[in-house]
Amino acid sequence: MVSEGFNPTLRNPLYFIRKGLYNKINLYSNRLTGKMLDFGCGAKPYKSLFTNVSDYVGVDYDSTGHSHSNEEIEFFYDGHTLPFQDQEFDSMFTSEVFEHIFNLPEILSELNRVLKPGGKLLLTCPFVWEEHEVPVDYARYTHFALEDLLQKNGFKIVVKDKSGNTTQAIHQLFINYLAYEWLHKVPFFSRFNIFKKIIRQLVVPCLNALYLLFEPLWPKSEKLYLNNIILSEKL
């Protein structure tokens, strides 16, 4: 079962970005089968969604921007070479990791090496989001950049998808600012926990619910969006 932090309710300030990711990963997770590598696995928050996988293996990099205490990681790698044999995995999953890799073409080549021909790679990474896990946060990618990088490293695109749209991204950024920045920087509110509880337990869910109510009235645009979701296949 996916925890509330990654399959959130409207009370969560990260509702739209996390719910969008959950829905898209759930949509494509059944396309991955056999022995699967979760690259940059962390706590493996989406593990329960991969019901067609026979063996779930996690690998991560011990960086300064993220603590790995209490996480289920079978292997660590050195940032360059994965500790696996050629063509060891039937499928791969990586979520919100590529923005933290400075040498992404090199790592894509490694992912290709340990994946069997015809194996699927499901990836997500942000397009619009704040700096996080600093200082190990290097890039934001468009669909076009990801497609080019994947094709140059032995993959073909099966599905290109997005989570969020222009108004949703703007709303999510505002809620994130309200809950994690403004609330802590305005002296009057930051001194009293009661105001923090009111904002997070009442104001945030009300604003999220109001957005959902009025979202159909806004003209749709996906030029600005929250996350890339791409399913590719090793050639």
Stockholm file with secondary structure:
# STOCKHOLM 1.0

chainA/1-235         MVSEGFNPTLRNPLYFIRKGLYNKINLYSNRLTGKMLDFGCGAKPYKSLFTNVSDYVGVDYDSTGHSHSNEEIEFFYDGHTLPFQDQEFDSMFTSEVFEHIFNLPEILSELNRVLKPGGKLLLTCPFVWEEHEVPVDYARYTHFALEDLLQKNGFKIVVKDKSGNTTQAIHQLFINYLAYEWLHKVPFFSRFNIFKKIIRQLVVPCLNALYLLFEPLWPKSEKLYLNNIILSEKL
#=GR chainA/1-235 SS CCCTTTSCCTTSTTHHHHHHHHHHHHHHGGGCCEEEEEETCTTCTTGGGCTTEEEEEEEECCCTTSCCTTCCCSEECCSSCCSSCTTCEEEEEEESCGGGCTTHHHHHHHHHHHEEEEEEEEEEEESSCCCCSTTSCCCCCCHHHHHHHHHHTTEEEEEEEEECCHHHHHHHHHHHHIIIIIHHHSHHHHTCHHHHHHIIIIIHHHHHHHHHHHGGGSCCCCSSCSEEEEEEEEC
#=GC SS_cons         CCCTTTSCCTTSTTHHHHHHHHHHHHHHGGGCCEEEEEETCTTCTTGGGCTTEEEEEEEECCCTTSCCTTCCCSEECCSSCCSSCTTCEEEEEEESCGGGCTTHHHHHHHHHHHEEEEEEEEEEEESSCCCCSTTSCCCCCCHHHHHHHHHHTTEEEEEEEEECCHHHHHHHHHHHHIIIIIHHHSHHHHTCHHHHHHIIIIIHHHHHHHHHHHGGGSCCCCSSCSEEEEEEEEC
//
